[in-house]
Amino acid sequence: MNPLIKMPKDEGEEIDEDNEDNSDLEEEEVHQTSYLDTYHNNYEMDGNEFDFDVVFEEDDDDMKNPNLKLLKPLELCYRLRDRPITDASLLDFLRQVSTFGLSLVRLDIRQESDRHTDVLDSITNHLRIGWSQDWSKEKRQEWLSHELRGKRLLFGPDLPQTKETADVLQTFHVLAELPSDSFGAYIISMAIAPSHVFAVELLQQECHVKEPLRVVPLFENLQDHDAAPAAVACMFSIDWYMNNE
């Protein structure tokens, strides 16, 4: 049925075609009609019935480019050719998302190395293997390297958290939820040792960040800056880090 035609309530009721007082209201009602329902019920593509449900199925392309998941149903709306809408704001939006994505500019994340150390401390204490801050740099680095190669879950919702550690973990959860093209690098302020880099890598893994951000340590103190070449060489001497960079 053409949505522009107003059907009589009763069989004997006649439509007053000369009455155009409600034309604007009827037009508004038409635009409020679900475009997707209209397409599903009344349209065909290439002479064959269109499988509407396929549009909302996630495939490998959707996982690699989350923008496609948004664009697919919008492109369906555009094919309806409702000119006042599709050739105006909808077409502009499709072009913008296709060209720039949803983020436009990548956002770098920056956090102090001590904050990550506090999170690791909470995890190791929760696992009853001690306080990681009391470990030597070598032991902390060895434990982190072992867990990066492993697949076991280190913590869950029952992990005791302070306000600061909860803020750090929430940041990683946001990284896991948003499209990867929204972010650039994860910058660590006041980095000293390879364990500071491995801590961020481990937290990305534990929080299920599908495409981990590249981790950039900042050696800001003069003493740490002088020791940076040795720290970087140590990181690249570890197989896991070498194979994942």
N, C-alpha and C positions, 0 to 999 in steps of 0.2 A: 504494500500500500504506500502510495506517495505521502510523505509526512506533511506536505503542504495542503493536502485536501482534508477539510474538516468534515468528519462523518457525522450524520444526524444521530441523535440519541435514540429516537424511535423510528420505526420503518416509515411511518406516515409523516414524519417531520421533514420539511423542506429546508434546504440550505439557502440562506439569503446571500447570493453572490454579489449583490449590489452594496452590501454593508461592509465597508472597509474601515470602520472605526477601530476594529481590533487587529488590523493588519500588522502593526508594530509588535503587538503582544504575541501574535502567532509566529512572527519571524523570530522573536526572542526564544519562544518555545522550541522552534526548529533547531536553533543553535545549541540549545541545551540538550538535544537528543544525543545519546551516546554515539559518537562516531564509530567506535569499534563495533558496537552492536549493529549499526546500520551496514557497515562493511561486511560483517559476518553473515547477515541475513540476505543482503540484496546484491552483492558484488561477486564477480568472478574474475580470475586473472588468467590470461592466455587461453581462454575458452574452457578452463578446468576449474572445478571448485577449489577454493583456497583453503588449505589446512590451517585454520586460525590458531590452533593450539601450538603449532610448531614455533610460532613467533616468540612464545614465552619460554621455550626450552633453552636451557643453558648449554652451550657447546664450548669447545676448546677456545674458539675465538672470543667468546664472551669472557672467559676466564683471563685471557691475555689482555683484552681491552674492554674494561667495564663500560666504557662509553657506548659500545655496541648494544649492550643490554638496554640502555635508555633510548638509543636511536631507533631500534627496530620497530617498536609500536608507534613511535612518532612518524616514521616514514609511512606506515600504514595509514595514519590519519592524513598525511599529505596526499596520498594517492586518491583520496576521496574527492579532491579538487573542489573543495568549498572555498572558492577564490577569496572572499573577504578575510578569511582566517589563514588559509594555507599559504597564500602569496604575500602575507604580511608578517606577523610576529612568529608564526611557526616556521616559515622558511628561513627567516633570519636566525632563529635559534638553532635550526639544523646546521646551517652553515657555520655558526660560531662554534658549536660543539665539535663538528667535524674538523675544523681548522685548529682550534686552540685547546680542545678538551674542556673539562669542567673546572680545571684549576687555574688555567691561564699562566700562572707563575709557580714554579716549584718552591716549596718551603723547606728550608733547612731546619733541623732540630738540633738544639744545643743544650747540653746538660753537664753539670760538674761531675768529675770522676768519683768524688766521695759519695755522691748520691747512689751511684751504681754499686759501690762497695757496700753501702748500707743495705741495699736490697739483697745482695749476695749473703751478707751476714745473717739476714732474716731467714734466707733459704737454708743455709747450712745448719743453723741452729735448729730450725724446724725439722731437718732431717736427722738431728742428733749426732752430727759428726763434728761439732765444735763451731767456734766463731771464726769465720774466714779472716777477719782482721788480725787474729792472733797468729795466723799462719805466716810462714816465710813467703817471699815473692815467688820462689821456685815452686813451693808446694801449691800455692794458689793457682799458678799458671798451669801446673800439671793437672790439677783437678778440673780446671776449666777446659783444657784441651781434651781430657777424657770425656767429659760430658758433652762437648760439641760433637764428638764422633759417635756418641751414643744416641739412643732414641727414648730413653725413659723419661717419664714426666717427673719433674722435680718439685712442683708445687701445684696446689689447687686453690679453690676459694677459701679454704680454711687456713691459709698462710697468715700468721699474725702480721699486721701492717701498722706502721705509724702513718701520720698524715703525709710525711715526706716520701716514704716508700710507696704508698698508695698512689701518689701523684706520678711517680716515675713509671709504675706499672700501667697506670691508666694511659700514659702517653704511648706505650708500646701497643696497647690494645687498640688505640685509635689508628696507629700505623697499620695494624692488621685489617682494620675495617675499611679504610679509605683506599681509593685507587692508588696504585704505586706511582703513577705519574704526578701525584700531588706533592711529592716530596723529592728533595735532592739528597743531601748527605746528613748523616748523624754525627755531629761534632762533639767531641769530648773536651771540655775545658780542664786545664790543669792535669793533663795526662802525664804519667811518670813511667809506667811499666807496661809491657805487653798484656798483662792481665787486665788492664783497664779496657783495652780494645776487645779482648776475648769476653769480658763481662757483657758488653753491649751485644756482641754477636750471640751469646747464649740467651740473653733476654729476648732478642728478636725471635730466636728459634722456639723458646718456651711459650711465647705469646702468639705463635703461628703467623708471623709476618711472611706472607707468601713470597714476596720479592724483597729480601732484606736490603735495607739501605746500606750504602758504602759508609764505612766508619772512618772518621777523620780525627786522629788524636792531635791535640794542640799541646806541644811541649813549650810552656810559656815562661817558666823560670829559667834563668841562665844556666844553672846546674843541670836541669832537666833537658834543656836545649842541647847542651854539650853531650849528654848521654843518649840523645835521640837516635843517632846512627846505629849504636849497639842494640837499642831496643827494637828498632825496625828490622835489623838483621836477624834478631832472635825470633821475631814473629814469622819471618819468611823461612826460617829453618824448620818450622813445624808444618808437617805435611797437610794437615787439614786446612790451615790458613793459606798455604801456597796453592792448593787446589781450588779454593773457593774465592780467590781474588782475581 
